[in-house]
C-alpha cells in the first residue's frame, strides 16, 4: 500500500509539469550566457520580448518609442518607462530556473500594492492541455535582485512565460539555467492573433495586482492566447491625441479604450471623438472596444462616487452612439457596473482591483473580446 501511494505522488508531479513537444524555435547560443558558478545567465533580449509595440526605444524595456518623449506629457513619458505588460516566452529543459533583474527605481512597493507586483517577476509554465499555470514569483528585496525562482523541475522540455514588473522599470533581466540546460525561443502563438492594445489608467497598468501576471491584461493574454500591449498610465489615461497618434502606428487586432477613471464627463465628450478619429485614419476597420469605468465599491453608500461613475458613463455612451450613428460598425461597448462583481470584495481601496477583482474583470472582458476576435480574424 505504501508503494502504491508513492507511485501516485510521482504521477501527480509529472502531470503538473508535462513535457511539451514542438514548442521550440531557435536555440540560444550558450556562448552568449554569463556564467556564475553552475548557472548560465541569458539576457532576455536574446529572446523575443512581447508587449512592446516599438523597437526604437530609448531604453530596452520602454513601452513607447524614443520620439514620444517630445510629444507626450512628461508624466506619461515617465510611466511609459515602466515595464507593465512586457513578458518573454521561452523553452528550456532546465530542472531549475533562476533570474537576475535590475530595477530603474529603488522604490520597490507602494502602500497599497506589494513589491511582488510593483517590482517583481512572475513565472508561468504551459501544461499538457495548452493552458498556462503559475509557477513562481521573483520577490524583489533591492534594486538589483538575484534569486532561484523554482527548482526540482522534472526532466523534460517545457515552455515558460516570464512577466516583468508593473510599476517599475528594468535596466536588465537575465534568466539563469544550469550550465548543461538549453534555452530556446518559443514558436509564434498558435492563435496567430495580432496584439490587443489596451489604453487606460492605473488599473490597466496593473494597480494593485499582487504579481505581474495577475493584471487583467496579462490574464486575458493567457486566456485568449494573444499578445498584449499594455498602455496603462497611472493617473494619466486621458484619451490624449498624442497617445492616440502613437496607438495608430501599431498593428492591433483590437484597441481597448479604458480611460474613464482618469477623465471627467466633460473631457470624455471633448476627447473621445478626436481620439477615435486619429485612430481611424490609419485603422478604419480595426475593432475598438469602449469600456466604462468600474463602479467604486463604496459607491453603494457614498453618493458622490456613484455620481462620478454615472456622469462619465453617460458621456461615454453618448459618444459611442454618436460614432455608431455616423456609420462606424466596428465599435463595441462594455458596461462597468459589474466589472468587479457585486459583493464589494474586489478592490484594495474601492478603486484599484485586488487579484480577485482582476479575475472578475478578465471574465467580463473575455465575454466580449472572444466574439470580437472571432469576427474580425484576418
N, C-alpha and C positions, 0 to 999 in steps of 0.2 A: 504493500500500500504506500509506503514512504517513497519508493522508487517511482511509482505512478504519479504522485504529486509533484515530484521534482521534474519529471518529464513534461508535465503540463505547464509548469512555470517556464521552461525553456521555450516551448512552443509559443506561449503568450508573448514573451520578449521578442522572439523572431518576427511574430506577426506585427508587432508595433514598429519594427524597423525593417521593413521589407527591402529586398533587393530590387531596384528599379532598372529595367532594361531600356536600352536605346534612348538615353536622355542626354548623352554627352556629344558635344561638338568638338571644338579644337582643344587639345591638351595644352596646358601652360608649361612652358619650358622651366624645368626645375632650376636651371642656371639663373633664372630671374628672381629666385627666392633669396631672402635674407635669413641665414641660418643662425639660430640661437640655441645652442645645446643640441637637443634631439628634435627641435621643432624648426620647420621651414616656414617662414612668413612670406606671404604673397600680397603685394599691394592690390587692392580690389580694382584699381584702374586697369589691371591686366584682364579683367572680366568685363562684361557689358553692364554698365550701371543703368538701371531702369529709373524712370521718373524725371529725367532731365529732358526738357524739350529743346534745349540748345546745347551745342558743343563749344561755342565760342564764349566761354565763361571766364570771368576774371580769376576765379579760383576753381579747383577741380570739382567741388561739390556744391556750387551755387545753383540756384533754381532759375535765375534769369541770365540772359546774355550780358556780357560786359557793357554793351552800349546802353542798357537800361538804366544805368546809374545816372545818365544825363537826362532821362525822360520821366522817370517815376519819382514820386516824393521820397525824401531821404529815409523816412521810417519804413516805407515799402521796400526800398532797396536793402536796408539793413536786415529786415526779416527774410528777404529772398535768399540771404546767405545762410539761413538755417537749412538743414538737410531734410526737412519734412517730406516724406513720400519717397525718398530715394532708397533704392534697395539693389541687391545683386542676387542673381540666381547662379548657382554653381553645382558642379557634380564632383564627388570625390569618393574614394574607397577608404577614407581615413577612419580610424577607430576612435579618434578624439579630435575635437576642433577647438582651437584657441583663437583669440583675437587681440589685437592691439589697436587702440584708436586714440588720437589726439584731438581734443576739442578746441574750438576757437575762443570759447569763453570759459572762465573758471567758475561761473555761476551754474552749478550742477542741477539745481532743483528750484521749484517755486513753492510758495506757501500753501498752494492748493493742488500741486502736481508733483509726483515723486521724481527723483533723479533718474530712475529707470526709463521713464517716458521722456523727460526733458533731454537727457544726455546719454542714454543707454543704447545698446544694440539689442536686436531681437531676432532669434534664430528659429526657423521652421524647417520641417522635413516633409517631403512628399511621400505619402503612403501608397500601398499597392492598389488602392482604388482611385488614385489620382487626386486625392484630397491633401491639403496642407494641414499638418499638425504642429502645434507649438512644441518646441524642444528645449530652448534655453534662453536666458536673458543675460546680457552683459551689464553688470552693475558698476556704474562709474563711482570712483572714490576720489579722483583728482582730475586735472586737466589732461594728463596722459594716463591711460589705463592699459593694463595687460592682464589677461585672465584666461583660464581654461573654461570655455563655455560648456562643454559636455565631454564626457569620457565613457568608456565601456560600451562603445557602439559595436554591435555585432558585425562580423565580416560581411562585406558587400559594398556595392557601388550605389549611391543614392543621390538624389537631387535635393539641394537645400536652398533656402531663401533667407537672406540677412537684411533686416531693415536698419536704417541709420537713424540718429536722433531726430526728435520732432522740434524741439525748441532750443537747439544749439547747432552750431556748425561744426564741421570736422575738417581738420587740415589733412589728416591721413588716416586710413583704415587698412589694416592688414589682417588676413585670415591665416592662422597658423595650423599646420598639419604635421604629423610625424614625417620625418625626412623621407621615409620609404613610400609615403602615400602619393597618389596622383591627384592633381587638380585640373578640372576641365570646365570649359564654358558649357552652359546649358543650351540646348537647341531652342529655337523660337517656340513660343507658346502654340499649342495645338489650335487654339481658337482663331489665330491669325488676326485678332482684333487690333485696330489702331488704339492709341491711348484714349482713355476717358479723362477729360480735363476738368478739374474742379477749381472754380474761382470762388473764394469765400473768406471767412473770418478766422478768429482764433479756434473755433470749433473745427473748421476744415483743416487747419494746421495741425490739430491734434490735442487741444486742451479739453479735458485733462486725462488723457489715456494713461494707464499705468505703465504701458510699454509701447514702443513704436508700431507694433503690429496690431494694436487694438483700436486705432482710429478708424472710423468707418470707411475712409477712402482705401486703407490697406485691406480691411476685411472684404470689401467689395472686389478689390483686385483679385483676392484669392477665390472668392465665391464665383466670380464671373470669368475667371481665367483671362484677365485683361490687364495690360499695363495701365498705370495711372500716373497722371501728372498732377501733383498737389500744389496748387497756387493759393494756399490759405495764408493770410497775413493777419496776425493777431491785432485786433482793433482797427484794421485798415483794409478790410474788404469792402470797397465803396463804389464798385461799378465805374471806376475811373476810365476815361477814354485812353489814357496812356497804357493802362494794363490791357484793355480790350484790344488795342493795336498789336500788342505782343501776343496775345492769345490767337489773334487772327493769323499769325505767322506759322502756327502749329498745324499738324495734320491729324485731327482727332476723329474718333468715332462718335463721340457725344461731348457737348460742352455743358457743364452744370454751373448755373449761376446761383450762388447761395450766400448773398451779401446782406440780407435784411437785418441781421443783428447789429450791423455797424452803420446803418443809414436810416434817417428819418423818412417818414412818408413823403415829405417834400422832395428829398433827394431821390427817392425811388421814382417819383414822377418825372423829375428833371433828367435823370441819367439813364434809365432803363432803355428807352428807345434809341438813344445815341450809342449806347454800348452794343446793342444788337445790330444797329446799322453798320458799325465798324466791322463787326464780325461777318456780317452777311456780304460785304463787298468781296471778301475772299472765300467765304464758305456759304453760298446761297442755299445749300440743301442739307448741311450738317444739322442733325437734331440738337436743339437747345432745350435743356430742362430748367425751368424756373422753380426755385424752392422757397417756400415760405419759411420764416424763422420759427424755430421750435418754441413751444409755449414755456415761459418761465414756470418752473414747477411750484412756485409760491403764488402764482397769479390767480389761483382759485380764491385767494383771500386778499391779496394786495391789488386793489383796483387799478392803480397807475400802471402796473406791469401788464395787466390784461389789456388796458387801453393801448399801451405801446405795441403789443402784439397785433391787435386788431387794426390799428390805423395803417401800419406798414403793409399788412396783408391786403387790405382793401386797395391800397395804392398799387401794389404789385399785380393784383388780379385785374385791375383796370388797364394797366399797361399790356398785360398778356392778351386781354380781349381786344385791345386796340390793334395789336400786331396780327392777331388771328383774323380780325375783320378786314385787315389790309391785304390778306391773302397768304400769309406765312403759314403753311401747312405742316411745318416741321418743328413746331414748338410744343412743349409739354409742360405740365404743371403738377407740382407735388405740394399738398397742403401740409401745414406744420403742426396742427393741433395735437396729433397723436404720434409725432416722430419719436418721442422719448417714452412712450407708454402713458398710462393714465393713473398710475399709483403714486407719482411724485418721487419715486426712488431712483431716477435715472441721472441725477446730476450731483456735482460736488457743492455747488453754490447757487442753485436754482437756474443756472445758465449753462455751465460747461458740463458735458456728459462725463459720467463715470464709464468704466468698461461696459457695464450693463446698458447704459444709455446709448453707447456707440453700437452695441449689437442690435438694439431695438431700432436705431436709426438706419442701420445697414439693411435690416429686414424691410423697412419701408422703402428705401431707395431701390433695393433689389426688385421689388414687385413692379416698379415702373421702368427700371433700366433694362431688365431682361427682354420685354417685348419691344422696346425701342431698338435695342441692338439686333434683335432678330429681324425686325422690319427693314432696317437700314444697312444690313450687311452688304458689302460690295459683291 
